[in-house]
């Protein structure tokens, strides 16, 4: 089993967690109130730092069909 250490850098940060028993991954939350327009790119802070074991990676993926349909 691998270990993923997460450190809160902001009091607003939320530690990622599964939201349902059927979830394939954790939900990640922003500490900023941001609007992202279609085809726009922005860096958005989570207020978190991750320590990831060598040979592994963390991926952030879109959650819904909006990524495909609207370009977010």
PQR file of N, CA, C, O and H, with PARSE charges and radii, in Angstrom:
ATOM      1  N   UNK A   1       0.846  -1.172   0.000 -0.4000 1.5000
ATOM      2  CA  UNK A   1       0.000   0.000   0.000 -0.0000 2.0000
ATOM      3  C   UNK A   1       0.896   1.241   0.000  0.5500 1.7000
ATOM      4  O   UNK A   1       1.912   1.282   0.694 -0.5500 1.4000
ATOM      5  N   UNK A   2       0.513   2.243  -0.777 -0.4000 1.5000
ATOM      6  CA  UNK A   2       1.286   3.481  -0.823 -0.0000 2.0000
ATOM      7  C   UNK A   2       0.759   4.464   0.213  0.5500 1.7000
ATOM      8  O   UNK A   2      -0.361   4.338   0.706 -0.5500 1.4000
ATOM      9  H   UNK A   2      -0.312   2.211  -1.341  0.4000 1.0000
ATOM     10  N   UNK A   3       1.591   5.438   0.526 -0.4000 1.5000
ATOM     11  CA  UNK A   3       1.227   6.461   1.489 -0.0000 2.0000
ATOM     12  C   UNK A   3       1.226   7.815   0.797  0.5500 1.7000
ATOM     13  O   UNK A   3       2.170   8.146   0.079 -0.5500 1.4000
ATOM     14  H   UNK A   3       2.502   5.541   0.125  0.4000 1.0000
ATOM     15  N   UNK A   4       0.194   8.587   1.005 -0.4000 1.5000
ATOM     16  CA  UNK A   4       0.097   9.937   0.462 -0.0000 2.0000
ATOM     17  C   UNK A   4      -0.085  10.877   1.641  0.5500 1.7000
ATOM     18  O   UNK A   4      -1.114  10.860   2.316 -0.5500 1.4000
ATOM     19  H   UNK A   4      -0.572   8.318   1.588  0.4000 1.0000
ATOM     20  N   UNK A   5       0.935  11.702   1.878 -0.4000 1.5000
ATOM     21  CA  UNK A   5       0.850  12.655   2.979 -0.0000 2.0000
ATOM     22  C   UNK A   5       0.316  13.980   2.449  0.5500 1.7000
ATOM     23  O   UNK A   5       0.747  14.463   1.402 -0.5500 1.4000
ATOM     24  H   UNK A   5       1.771  11.716   1.329  0.4000 1.0000
ATOM     25  N   UNK A   6      -0.627  14.558   3.184 -0.4000 1.5000
ATOM     26  CA  UNK A   6      -1.249  15.821   2.793 -0.0000 2.0000
ATOM     27  C   UNK A   6      -1.091  16.807   3.941  0.5500 1.7000
ATOM     28  O   UNK A   6      -1.362  16.484   5.097 -0.5500 1.4000
ATOM     29  H   UNK A   6      -0.978  14.165   4.034  0.4000 1.0000
ATOM     30  N   UNK A   7      -0.646  18.021   3.601 -0.4000 1.5000
ATOM     31  CA  UNK A   7      -0.466  19.066   4.612 -0.0000 2.0000
ATOM     32  C   UNK A   7      -1.334  20.261   4.250  0.5500 1.7000
ATOM     33  O   UNK A   7      -1.320  20.717   3.107 -0.5500 1.4000
ATOM     34  H   UNK A   7      -0.427  18.283   2.662  0.4000 1.0000
ATOM     35  N   UNK A   8      -2.087  20.767   5.218 -0.4000 1.5000
ATOM     36  CA  UNK A   8      -2.897  21.967   5.010 -0.0000 2.0000
ATOM     37  C   UNK A   8      -2.000  23.195   5.125  0.5500 1.7000
ATOM     38  O   UNK A   8      -1.350  23.401   6.150 -0.5500 1.4000
ATOM     39  H   UNK A   8      -2.098  20.396   6.147  0.4000 1.0000
ATOM     40  N   UNK A   9      -1.968  24.010   4.071 -0.4000 1.5000
ATOM     41  CA  UNK A   9      -1.203  25.245   4.056 -0.0000 2.0000
ATOM     42  C   UNK A   9      -2.084  26.448   4.369  0.5500 1.7000
ATOM     43  O   UNK A   9      -1.587  27.558   4.556 -0.5500 1.4000
ATOM     44  H   UNK A   9      -2.497  23.842   3.238  0.4000 1.0000
ATOM     45  N   UNK A  10      -3.378  26.225   4.424 -0.4000 1.5000
ATOM     46  CA  UNK A  10      -4.352  27.280   4.674 -0.0000 2.0000
ATOM     47  C   UNK A  10      -5.437  26.734   5.600  0.5500 1.7000
ATOM     48  O   UNK A  10      -5.805  25.564   5.493 -0.5500 1.4000
ATOM     49  H   UNK A  10      -3.782  25.323   4.272  0.4000 1.0000
ATOM     50  N   UNK A  11      -5.949  27.562   6.501 -0.4000 1.5000
ATOM     51  CA  UNK A  11      -7.059  27.102   7.349 -0.0000 2.0000
ATOM     52  C   UNK A  11      -8.333  26.833   6.544  0.5500 1.7000
ATOM     53  O   UNK A  11      -9.238  26.157   7.033 -0.5500 1.4000
ATOM     54  H   UNK A  11      -5.649  28.512   6.588  0.4000 1.0000
ATOM     55  N   UNK A  12      -8.413  27.353   5.319 -0.4000 1.5000
ATOM     56  CA  UNK A  12      -9.577  27.118   4.461 -0.0000 2.0000
ATOM     57  C   UNK A  12      -9.509  25.788   3.721  0.5500 1.7000
ATOM     58  O   UNK A  12     -10.514  25.333   3.173 -0.5500 1.4000
ATOM     59  H   UNK A  12      -7.678  27.902   4.921  0.4000 1.0000
ATOM     60  N   UNK A  13      -8.342  25.163   3.701 -0.4000 1.5000
ATOM     61  CA  UNK A  13      -8.136  23.934   2.935 -0.0000 2.0000
ATOM     62  C   UNK A  13      -8.947  22.777   3.505  0.5500 1.7000
ATOM     63  O   UNK A  13      -9.170  22.681   4.712 -0.5500 1.4000
ATOM     64  H   UNK A  13      -7.527  25.532   4.146  0.4000 1.0000
ATOM     65  N   UNK A  14      -9.382  21.898   2.598 -0.4000 1.5000
ATOM     66  CA  UNK A  14     -10.104  20.684   2.976 -0.0000 2.0000
ATOM     67  C   UNK A  14      -9.300  19.478   2.512  0.5500 1.7000
ATOM     68  O   UNK A  14      -8.894  19.408   1.352 -0.5500 1.4000
ATOM     69  H   UNK A  14      -9.200  21.976   1.617  0.4000 1.0000
ATOM     70  N   UNK A  15      -9.071  18.533   3.410 -0.4000 1.5000
ATOM     71  CA  UNK A  15      -8.355  17.315   3.047 -0.0000 2.0000
ATOM     72  C   UNK A  15      -9.230  16.521   2.076  0.5500 1.7000
ATOM     73  O   UNK A  15     -10.409  16.303   2.356 -0.5500 1.4000
ATOM     74  H   UNK A  15      -9.401  18.589   4.352  0.4000 1.0000
ATOM     75  N   UNK A  16      -8.668  16.077   0.920 -0.4000 1.5000
ATOM     76  CA  UNK A  16      -9.460  15.312  -0.048 -0.0000 2.0000
ATOM     77  C   UNK A  16     -10.044  14.041   0.578  0.5500 1.7000
ATOM     78  O   UNK A  16      -9.407  13.389   1.405 -0.5500 1.4000
ATOM     79  H   UNK A  16      -7.710  16.254   0.693  0.4000 1.0000
ATOM     80  N   UNK A  17     -11.254  13.712   0.168 -0.4000 1.5000
ATOM     81  CA  UNK A  17     -11.938  12.535   0.708 -0.0000 2.0000
ATOM     82  C   UNK A  17     -12.929  12.003  -0.319  0.5500 1.7000
ATOM     83  O   UNK A  17     -13.410  12.742  -1.178 -0.5500 1.4000
ATOM     84  H   UNK A  17     -11.771  14.242  -0.504  0.4000 1.0000
ATOM     85  N   UNK A  18     -13.228  10.702  -0.215 -0.4000 1.5000
ATOM     86  CA  UNK A  18     -14.297  10.126  -1.029 -0.0000 2.0000
ATOM     87  C   UNK A  18     -15.621  10.730  -0.559  0.5500 1.7000
ATOM     88  O   UNK A  18     -15.838  10.873   0.644 -0.5500 1.4000
ATOM     89  H   UNK A  18     -12.837  10.102   0.483  0.4000 1.0000
ATOM     90  N   UNK A  19     -16.500  11.083  -1.485 -0.4000 1.5000
ATOM     91  CA  UNK A  19     -17.791  11.657  -1.127 -0.0000 2.0000
ATOM     92  C   UNK A  19     -18.913  10.627  -1.104  0.5500 1.7000
ATOM     93  O   UNK A  19     -19.951  10.846  -0.480 -0.5500 1.4000
ATOM     94  H   UNK A  19     -16.323  10.966  -2.462  0.4000 1.0000
ATOM     95  N   UNK A  20     -18.703   9.494  -1.791 -0.4000 1.5000
ATOM     96  CA  UNK A  20     -19.679   8.402  -1.769 -0.0000 2.0000
ATOM     97  C   UNK A  20     -18.920   7.079  -1.747  0.5500 1.7000
ATOM     98  O   UNK A  20     -17.729   7.038  -2.053 -0.5500 1.4000
ATOM     99  H   UNK A  20     -17.860   9.316  -2.298  0.4000 1.0000
ATOM    100  N   UNK A  21     -19.606   6.004  -1.387 -0.4000 1.5000
ATOM    101  CA  UNK A  21     -18.987   4.678  -1.357 -0.0000 2.0000
ATOM    102  C   UNK A  21     -18.563   4.217  -2.750  0.5500 1.7000
ATOM    103  O   UNK A  21     -17.621   3.436  -2.881 -0.5500 1.4000
ATOM    104  H   UNK A  21     -20.574   6.037  -1.138  0.4000 1.0000
ATOM    105  N   UNK A  22     -19.252   4.693  -3.792 -0.4000 1.5000
ATOM    106  CA  UNK A  22     -18.979   4.272  -5.162 -0.0000 2.0000
ATOM    107  C   UNK A  22     -17.945   5.151  -5.869  0.5500 1.7000
ATOM    108  O   UNK A  22     -17.604   4.883  -7.021 -0.5500 1.4000
ATOM    109  H   UNK A  22     -20.018   5.328  -3.686  0.4000 1.0000
ATOM    110  N   UNK A  23     -17.447   6.178  -5.214 -0.4000 1.5000
ATOM    111  CA  UNK A  23     -16.533   7.130  -5.851 -0.0000 2.0000
ATOM    112  C   UNK A  23     -15.237   6.451  -6.290  0.5500 1.7000
ATOM    113  O   UNK A  23     -14.704   5.589  -5.592 -0.5500 1.4000
ATOM    114  H   UNK A  23     -17.724   6.396  -4.278  0.4000 1.0000
ATOM    115  N   UNK A  24     -14.743   6.853  -7.456 -0.4000 1.5000
ATOM    116  CA  UNK A  24     -13.494   6.318  -7.982 -0.0000 2.0000
ATOM    117  C   UNK A  24     -12.282   7.085  -7.458  0.5500 1.7000
ATOM    118  O   UNK A  24     -11.158   6.588  -7.515 -0.5500 1.4000
ATOM    119  H   UNK A  24     -15.176   7.554  -8.024  0.4000 1.0000
ATOM    120  N   UNK A  25     -12.510   8.293  -6.949 -0.4000 1.5000
ATOM    121  CA  UNK A  25     -11.407   9.109  -6.452 -0.0000 2.0000
ATOM    122  C   UNK A  25     -11.902  10.113  -5.435  0.5500 1.7000
ATOM    123  O   UNK A  25     -13.097  10.223  -5.161 -0.5500 1.4000
ATOM    124  H   UNK A  25     -13.424   8.697  -6.903  0.4000 1.0000
ATOM    125  N   UNK A  26     -10.944  10.843  -4.883 -0.4000 1.5000
ATOM    126  CA  UNK A  26     -11.254  11.865  -3.889 -0.0000 2.0000
ATOM    127  C   UNK A  26     -11.752  13.140  -4.553  0.5500 1.7000
ATOM    128  O   UNK A  26     -11.407  13.421  -5.701 -0.5500 1.4000
ATOM    129  H   UNK A  26      -9.974  10.753  -5.105  0.4000 1.0000
ATOM    130  N   UNK A  27     -12.555  13.906  -3.841 -0.4000 1.5000
ATOM    131  CA  UNK A  27     -12.937  15.242  -4.290 -0.0000 2.0000
ATOM    132  C   UNK A  27     -11.915  16.235  -3.756  0.5500 1.7000
ATOM    133  O   UNK A  27     -11.524  16.173  -2.591 -0.5500 1.4000
ATOM    134  H   UNK A  27     -12.835  13.678  -2.909  0.4000 1.0000
ATOM    135  N   UNK A  28     -11.489  17.148  -4.617 -0.4000 1.5000
ATOM    136  CA  UNK A  28     -10.512  18.167  -4.271 -0.0000 2.0000
ATOM    137  C   UNK A  28     -11.206  19.522  -4.320  0.5500 1.7000
ATOM    138  O   UNK A  28     -11.937  19.807  -5.269 -0.5500 1.4000
ATOM    139  H   UNK A  28     -11.807  17.199  -5.564  0.4000 1.0000
ATOM    140  N   UNK A  29     -10.989  20.355  -3.317 -0.4000 1.5000
ATOM    141  CA  UNK A  29     -11.688  21.629  -3.201 -0.0000 2.0000
ATOM    142  C   UNK A  29     -10.731  22.804  -3.335  0.5500 1.7000
ATOM    143  O   UNK A  29      -9.580  22.734  -2.905 -0.5500 1.4000
ATOM    144  H   UNK A  29     -10.396  20.124  -2.546  0.4000 1.0000
ATOM    145  N   UNK A  30     -11.215  23.875  -3.930 -0.4000 1.5000
ATOM    146  CA  UNK A  30     -10.468  25.114  -4.052 -0.0000 2.0000
ATOM    147  C   UNK A  30     -10.668  25.956  -2.793  0.5500 1.7000
ATOM    148  O   UNK A  30     -11.693  25.851  -2.119 -0.5500 1.4000
ATOM    149  H   UNK A  30     -12.151  23.932  -4.279  0.4000 1.0000
ATOM    150  N   UNK A  31      -9.672  26.793  -2.486 -0.4000 1.5000
ATOM    151  CA  UNK A  31      -9.852  27.756  -1.397 -0.0000 2.0000
ATOM    152  C   UNK A  31     -10.168  29.138  -1.968  0.5500 1.7000
ATOM    153  O   UNK A  31     -10.225  30.121  -1.229 -0.5500 1.4000
ATOM    154  H   UNK A  31      -8.840  26.878  -3.034  0.4000 1.0000
ATOM    155  N   UNK A  32     -10.371  29.211  -3.277 -0.4000 1.5000
ATOM    156  CA  UNK A  32     -10.672  30.465  -3.955 -0.0000 2.0000
ATOM    157  C   UNK A  32     -12.066  30.406  -4.571  0.5500 1.7000
ATOM    158  O   UNK A  32     -12.543  29.332  -4.937 -0.5500 1.4000
ATOM    159  H   UNK A  32     -10.324  28.412  -3.877  0.4000 1.0000
ATOM    160  N   UNK A  33     -12.710  31.548  -4.682 -0.4000 1.5000
ATOM    161  CA  UNK A  33     -13.982  31.661  -5.385 -0.0000 2.0000
ATOM    162  C   UNK A  33     -13.656  32.157  -6.794  0.5500 1.7000
ATOM    163  O   UNK A  33     -13.370  33.338  -6.989 -0.5500 1.4000
ATOM    164  H   UNK A  33     -12.323  32.421  -4.385  0.4000 1.0000
ATOM    165  N   UNK A  34     -13.701  31.253  -7.774 -0.4000 1.5000
ATOM    166  CA  UNK A  34     -13.220  31.549  -9.121 -0.0000 2.0000
ATOM    167  C   UNK A  34     -14.254  31.121 -10.149  0.5500 1.7000
ATOM    168  O   UNK A  34     -14.928  30.106  -9.974 -0.5500 1.4000
ATOM    169  H   UNK A  34     -13.934  30.294  -7.615  0.4000 1.0000
ATOM    170  N   UNK A  35     -14.378  31.885 -11.205 -0.4000 1.5000
ATOM    171  CA  UNK A  35     -15.189  31.485 -12.364 -0.0000 2.0000
ATOM    172  C   UNK A  35     -14.223  31.168 -13.490  0.5500 1.7000
ATOM    173  O   UNK A  35     -13.364  31.982 -13.828 -0.5500 1.4000
ATOM    174  H   UNK A  35     -13.830  32.710 -11.346  0.4000 1.0000
ATOM    175  N   UNK A  36     -14.366  29.984 -14.069 -0.4000 1.5000
ATOM    176  CA  UNK A  36     -13.544  29.585 -15.213 -0.0000 2.0000
ATOM    177  C   UNK A  36     -14.455  29.553 -16.429  0.5500 1.7000
ATOM    178  O   UNK A  36     -15.426  28.796 -16.469 -0.5500 1.4000
ATOM    179  H   UNK A  36     -15.064  29.323 -13.794  0.4000 1.0000
ATOM    180  N   UNK A  37     -14.142  30.365 -17.402 -0.4000 1.5000
ATOM    181  CA  UNK A  37     -14.938  30.422 -18.632 -0.0000 2.0000
ATOM    182  C   UNK A  37     -14.524  29.298 -19.564  0.5500 1.7000
ATOM    183  O   UNK A  37     -13.419  28.772 -19.433 -0.5500 1.4000
ATOM    184  H   UNK A  37     -13.354  30.979 -17.369  0.4000 1.0000
ATOM    185  N   UNK A  38     -15.390  28.913 -20.510 -0.4000 1.5000
ATOM    186  CA  UNK A  38     -15.033  27.865 -21.473 -0.0000 2.0000
ATOM    187  C   UNK A  38     -13.703  28.167 -22.155  0.5500 1.7000
ATOM    188  O   UNK A  38     -13.443  29.295 -22.574 -0.5500 1.4000
ATOM    189  H   UNK A  38     -16.287  29.341 -20.617  0.4000 1.0000
ATOM    190  N   UNK A  39     -12.876  27.143 -22.255 -0.4000 1.5000
ATOM    191  CA  UNK A  39     -11.548  27.185 -22.885 -0.0000 2.0000
ATOM    192  C   UNK A  39     -10.549  28.079 -22.162  0.5500 1.7000
ATOM    193  O   UNK A  39      -9.485  28.369 -22.708 -0.5500 1.4000
ATOM    194  H   UNK A  39     -13.088  26.227 -21.915  0.4000 1.0000
ATOM    195  N   UNK A  40     -10.861  28.518 -20.959 -0.4000 1.5000
ATOM    196  CA  UNK A  40      -9.954  29.343 -20.177 -0.0000 2.0000
ATOM    197  C   UNK A  40      -9.140  28.452 -19.231  0.5500 1.7000
ATOM    198  O   UNK A  40      -9.622  27.414 -18.778 -0.5500 1.4000
ATOM    199  H   UNK A  40     -11.725  28.282 -20.515  0.4000 1.0000
ATOM    200  N   UNK A  41      -7.920  28.862 -18.941 -0.4000 1.5000
ATOM    201  CA  UNK A  41      -7.066  28.125 -18.013 -0.0000 2.0000
ATOM    202  C   UNK A  41      -6.679  29.037 -16.859  0.5500 1.7000
ATOM    203  O   UNK A  41      -6.343  30.203 -17.062 -0.5500 1.4000
ATOM    204  H   UNK A  41      -7.528  29.705 -19.309  0.4000 1.0000
ATOM    205  N   UNK A  42      -6.730  28.499 -15.655 -0.4000 1.5000
ATOM    206  CA  UNK A  42      -6.348  29.255 -14.469 -0.0000 2.0000
ATOM    207  C   UNK A  42      -5.688  28.322 -13.468  0.5500 1.7000
ATOM    208  O   UNK A  42      -6.023  27.140 -13.387 -0.5500 1.4000
ATOM    209  H   UNK A  42      -7.004  27.551 -15.491  0.4000 1.0000
ATOM    210  N   UNK A  43      -4.749  28.864 -12.710 -0.4000 1.5000
ATOM    211  CA  UNK A  43      -4.203  28.148 -11.561 -0.0000 2.0000
ATOM    212  C   UNK A  43      -5.085  28.481 -10.365  0.5500 1.7000
ATOM    213  O   UNK A  43      -5.361  29.648 -10.088 -0.5500 1.4000
ATOM    214  H   UNK A  43      -4.477  29.824 -12.776  0.4000 1.0000
ATOM    215  N   UNK A  44      -5.521  27.448  -9.664 -0.4000 1.5000
ATOM    216  CA  UNK A  44      -6.426  27.640  -8.543 -0.0000 2.0000
ATOM    217  C   UNK A  44      -5.846  26.909  -7.337  0.5500 1.7000
ATOM    218  O   UNK A  44      -5.519  25.724  -7.416 -0.5500 1.4000
ATOM    219  H   UNK A  44      -5.296  26.499  -9.888  0.4000 1.0000
ATOM    220  N   UNK A  45      -5.722  27.616  -6.233 -0.4000 1.5000
ATOM    221  CA  UNK A  45      -5.107  27.037  -5.043 -0.0000 2.0000
ATOM    222  C   UNK A  45      -6.068  26.123  -4.285  0.5500 1.7000
ATOM    223  O   UNK A  45      -7.249  26.424  -4.117 -0.5500 1.4000
ATOM    224  H   UNK A  45      -5.987  28.578  -6.169  0.4000 1.0000
ATOM    225  N   UNK A  46      -5.517  25.005  -3.838 -0.4000 1.5000
ATOM    226  CA  UNK A  46      -6.246  24.102  -2.949 -0.0000 2.0000
ATOM    227  C   UNK A  46      -5.863  24.352  -1.499  0.5500 1.7000
ATOM    228  O   UNK A  46      -6.556  23.911  -0.583 -0.5500 1.4000
ATOM    229  H   UNK A  46      -4.557  24.761  -3.975  0.4000 1.0000
ATOM    230  N   UNK A  47      -4.745  25.069  -1.291 -0.4000 1.5000
ATOM    231  CA  UNK A  47      -4.247  25.283   0.064 -0.0000 2.0000
ATOM    232  C   UNK A  47      -3.626  24.038   0.660  0.5500 1.7000
ATOM    233  O   UNK A  47      -3.491  23.920   1.877 -0.5500 1.4000
ATOM    234  H   UNK A  47      -4.182  25.428  -2.035  0.4000 1.0000
ATOM    235  N   UNK A  48      -3.244  23.096  -0.217 -0.4000 1.5000
ATOM    236  CA  UNK A  48      -2.679  21.824   0.233 -0.0000 2.0000
ATOM    237  C   UNK A  48      -1.303  21.585  -0.371  0.5500 1.7000
ATOM    238  O   UNK A  48      -0.986  22.104  -1.441 -0.5500 1.4000
ATOM    239  H   UNK A  48      -3.354  23.191  -1.206  0.4000 1.0000
ATOM    240  N   UNK A  49      -0.496  20.803   0.317 -0.4000 1.5000
ATOM    241  CA  UNK A  49       0.768  20.296  -0.217 -0.0000 2.0000
ATOM    242  C   UNK A  49       0.731  18.781  -0.077  0.5500 1.7000
ATOM    243  O   UNK A  49       0.247  18.250   0.923 -0.5500 1.4000
ATOM    244  H   UNK A  49      -0.753  20.382   1.187  0.4000 1.0000
ATOM    245  N   UNK A  50       1.248  18.088  -1.093 -0.4000 1.5000
ATOM    246  CA  UNK A  50       1.237  16.628  -1.102 -0.0000 2.0000
ATOM    247  C   UNK A  50       2.658  16.085  -1.111  0.5500 1.7000
ATOM    248  O   UNK A  50       3.522  16.611  -1.813 -0.5500 1.4000
ATOM    249  H   UNK A  50       1.641  18.519  -1.906  0.4000 1.0000
ATOM    250  N   UNK A  51       2.903  15.038  -0.335 -0.4000 1.5000
ATOM    251  CA  UNK A  51       4.159  14.299  -0.387 -0.0000 2.0000
ATOM    252  C   UNK A  51       3.816  12.937  -0.976  0.5500 1.7000
ATOM    253  O   UNK A  51       3.088  12.148  -0.375 -0.5500 1.4000
ATOM    254  H   UNK A  51       2.201  14.611   0.236  0.4000 1.0000
ATOM    255  N   UNK A  52       4.357  12.679  -2.166 -0.4000 1.5000
ATOM    256  CA  UNK A  52       3.980  11.494  -2.932 -0.0000 2.0000
ATOM    257  C   UNK A  52       5.184  10.554  -3.021  0.5500 1.7000
ATOM    258  O   UNK A  52       6.301  10.995  -3.291 -0.5500 1.4000
ATOM    259  H   UNK A  52       4.948  13.320  -2.654  0.4000 1.0000
ATOM    260  N   UNK A  53       4.955   9.262  -2.793 -0.4000 1.5000
ATOM    261  CA  UNK A  53       6.037   8.284  -2.863 -0.0000 2.0000
ATOM    262  C   UNK A  53       6.660   8.250  -4.249  0.5500 1.7000
ATOM    263  O   UNK A  53       5.977   8.456  -5.252 -0.5500 1.4000
ATOM    264  H   UNK A  53       4.048   8.903  -2.573  0.4000 1.0000
ATOM    265  N   UNK A  54       7.960   7.988  -4.298 -0.4000 1.5000
ATOM    266  CA  UNK A  54       8.690   7.888  -5.560 -0.0000 2.0000
ATOM    267  C   UNK A  54       8.032   6.855  -6.473  0.5500 1.7000
ATOM    268  O   UNK A  54       7.668   5.762  -6.039 -0.5500 1.4000
ATOM    269  H   UNK A  54       8.515   7.820  -3.483  0.4000 1.0000
ATOM    270  N   UNK A  55       7.887   7.223  -7.742 -0.4000 1.5000
ATOM    271  CA  UNK A  55       7.304   6.312  -8.724 -0.0000 2.0000
ATOM    272  C   UNK A  55       5.793   6.435  -8.871  0.5500 1.7000
ATOM    273  O   UNK A  55       5.189   5.721  -9.673 -0.5500 1.4000
ATOM    274  H   UNK A  55       8.182   8.111  -8.095  0.4000 1.0000
ATOM    275  N   UNK A  56       5.178   7.330  -8.107 -0.4000 1.5000
ATOM    276  CA  UNK A  56       3.731   7.521  -8.165 -0.0000 2.0000
ATOM    277  C   UNK A  56       3.422   8.965  -8.564  0.5500 1.7000
ATOM    278  O   UNK A  56       4.310   9.817  -8.575 -0.5500 1.4000
ATOM    279  H   UNK A  56       5.668   7.910  -7.456  0.4000 1.0000
ATOM    280  N   UNK A  57       2.173   9.228  -8.886 -0.4000 1.5000
ATOM    281  CA  UNK A  57       1.736  10.574  -9.244 -0.0000 2.0000
ATOM    282  C   UNK A  57       0.320  10.801  -8.736  0.5500 1.7000
ATOM    283  O   UNK A  57      -0.409   9.857  -8.431 -0.5500 1.4000
ATOM    284  H   UNK A  57       1.451   8.535  -8.877  0.4000 1.0000
ATOM    285  N   UNK A  58      -0.050  12.062  -8.651 -0.4000 1.5000
ATOM    286  CA  UNK A  58      -1.427  12.458  -8.332 -0.0000 2.0000
ATOM    287  C   UNK A  58      -1.981  13.117  -9.579  0.5500 1.7000
ATOM    288  O   UNK A  58      -1.312  13.948 -10.192 -0.5500 1.4000
ATOM    289  H   UNK A  58       0.542  12.829  -8.898  0.4000 1.0000
ATOM    290  N   UNK A  59      -3.194  12.755  -9.960 -0.4000 1.5000
ATOM    291  CA  UNK A  59      -3.831  13.341 -11.134 -0.0000 2.0000
ATOM    292  C   UNK A  59      -5.091  14.092 -10.712  0.5500 1.7000
ATOM    293  O   UNK A  59      -5.829  13.653  -9.830 -0.5500 1.4000
ATOM    294  H   UNK A  59      -3.738  12.079  -9.462  0.4000 1.0000
ATOM    295  N   UNK A  60      -5.317  15.222 -11.356 -0.4000 1.5000
ATOM    296  CA  UNK A  60      -6.559  15.964 -11.159 -0.0000 2.0000
ATOM    297  C   UNK A  60      -7.353  15.832 -12.443  0.5500 1.7000
ATOM    298  O   UNK A  60      -6.873  16.184 -13.521 -0.5500 1.4000
ATOM    299  H   UNK A  60      -4.717  15.578 -12.073  0.4000 1.0000
ATOM    300  N   UNK A  61      -8.561  15.325 -12.325 -0.4000 1.5000
ATOM    301  CA  UNK A  61      -9.396  15.068 -13.499 -0.0000 2.0000
ATOM    302  C   UNK A  61     -10.727  15.792 -13.380  0.5500 1.7000
ATOM    303  O   UNK A  61     -11.213  16.027 -12.274 -0.5500 1.4000
ATOM    304  H   UNK A  61      -8.950  15.039 -11.449  0.4000 1.0000
ATOM    305  N   UNK A  62     -11.319  16.145 -14.514 -0.4000 1.5000
ATOM    306  CA  UNK A  62     -12.641  16.772 -14.464 -0.0000 2.0000
ATOM    307  C   UNK A  62     -13.664  15.798 -13.903  0.5500 1.7000
ATOM    308  O   UNK A  62     -13.548  14.583 -14.063 -0.5500 1.4000
ATOM    309  H   UNK A  62     -10.924  15.954 -15.413  0.4000 1.0000
ATOM    310  N   UNK A  63     -14.651  16.351 -13.252 -0.4000 1.5000
ATOM    311  CA  UNK A  63     -15.638  15.529 -12.569 -0.0000 2.0000
ATOM    312  C   UNK A  63     -16.884  15.248 -13.393  0.5500 1.7000
ATOM    313  O   UNK A  63     -17.592  14.277 -13.127 -0.5500 1.4000
ATOM    314  H   UNK A  63     -14.745  17.338 -13.122  0.4000 1.0000
ATOM    315  N   UNK A  64     -17.159  16.064 -14.369 -0.4000 1.5000
ATOM    316  CA  UNK A  64     -18.430  15.899 -15.071 -0.0000 2.0000
ATOM    317  C   UNK A  64     -18.262  16.074 -16.568  0.5500 1.7000
ATOM    318  O   UNK A  64     -17.161  16.329 -17.057 -0.5500 1.4000
ATOM    319  H   UNK A  64     -16.583  16.853 -14.585  0.4000 1.0000
ATOM    320  N   UNK A  65     -19.367  15.934 -17.290 -0.4000 1.5000
ATOM    321  CA  UNK A  65     -19.377  16.132 -18.728 -0.0000 2.0000
ATOM    322  C   UNK A  65     -19.116  17.571 -19.127  0.5500 1.7000
ATOM    323  O   UNK A  65     -18.900  17.851 -20.306 -0.5500 1.4000
ATOM    324  H   UNK A  65     -20.261  15.726 -16.892  0.4000 1.0000
ATOM    325  N   UNK A  66     -19.131  18.495 -18.167 -0.4000 1.5000
ATOM    326  CA  UNK A  66     -18.838  19.891 -18.491 -0.0000 2.0000
ATOM    327  C   UNK A  66     -17.432  20.049 -19.065  0.5500 1.7000
ATOM    328  O   UNK A  66     -17.201  20.932 -19.891 -0.5500 1.4000
ATOM    329  H   UNK A  66     -19.307  18.267 -17.209  0.4000 1.0000
ATOM    330  N   UNK A  67     -16.518  19.230 -18.650 -0.4000 1.5000
ATOM    331  CA  UNK A  67     -15.149  19.324 -19.183 -0.0000 2.0000
ATOM    332  C   UNK A  67     -15.150  19.081 -20.673  0.5500 1.7000
ATOM    333  O   UNK A  67     -14.464  19.783 -21.415 -0.5500 1.4000
ATOM    334  H   UNK A  67     -16.706  18.513 -17.979  0.4000 1.0000
ATOM    335  N   UNK A  68     -15.898  18.112 -21.117 -0.4000 1.5000
ATOM    336  CA  UNK A  68     -15.967  17.793 -22.548 -0.0000 2.0000
ATOM    337  C   UNK A  68     -16.855  18.792 -23.277  0.5500 1.7000
ATOM    338  O   UNK A  68     -16.468  19.328 -24.315 -0.5500 1.4000
ATOM    339  H   UNK A  68     -16.455  17.542 -20.514  0.4000 1.0000
ATOM    340  N   UNK A  69     -18.044  19.043 -22.738 -0.4000 1.5000
ATOM    341  CA  UNK A  69     -19.025  19.879 -23.423 -0.0000 2.0000
ATOM    342  C   UNK A  69     -18.654  21.369 -23.453  0.5500 1.7000
ATOM    343  O   UNK A  69     -18.900  22.052 -24.447 -0.5500 1.4000
ATOM    344  H   UNK A  69     -18.359  18.607 -21.894  0.4000 1.0000
ATOM    345  N   UNK A  70     -18.070  21.860 -22.372 -0.4000 1.5000
ATOM    346  CA  UNK A  70     -17.828  23.297 -22.222 -0.0000 2.0000
ATOM    347  C   UNK A  70     -16.348  23.677 -22.206  0.5500 1.7000
ATOM    348  O   UNK A  70     -16.014  24.861 -22.147 -0.5500 1.4000
ATOM    349  H   UNK A  70     -17.870  21.305 -21.565  0.4000 1.0000
ATOM    350  N   UNK A  71     -15.468  22.692 -22.257 -0.4000 1.5000
ATOM    351  CA  UNK A  71     -14.036  22.995 -22.272 -0.0000 2.0000
ATOM    352  C   UNK A  71     -13.466  23.386 -20.932  0.5500 1.7000
ATOM    353  O   UNK A  71     -12.462  24.096 -20.870 -0.5500 1.4000
ATOM    354  H   UNK A  71     -15.739  21.731 -22.304  0.4000 1.0000
ATOM    355  N   UNK A  72     -14.098  22.927 -19.836 -0.4000 1.5000
ATOM    356  CA  UNK A  72     -13.515  23.181 -18.520 -0.0000 2.0000
ATOM    357  C   UNK A  72     -12.981  21.891 -17.935  0.5500 1.7000
ATOM    358  O   UNK A  72     -12.448  21.890 -16.825 -0.5500 1.4000
ATOM    359  H   UNK A  72     -14.913  22.351 -19.887  0.4000 1.0000
TER
END
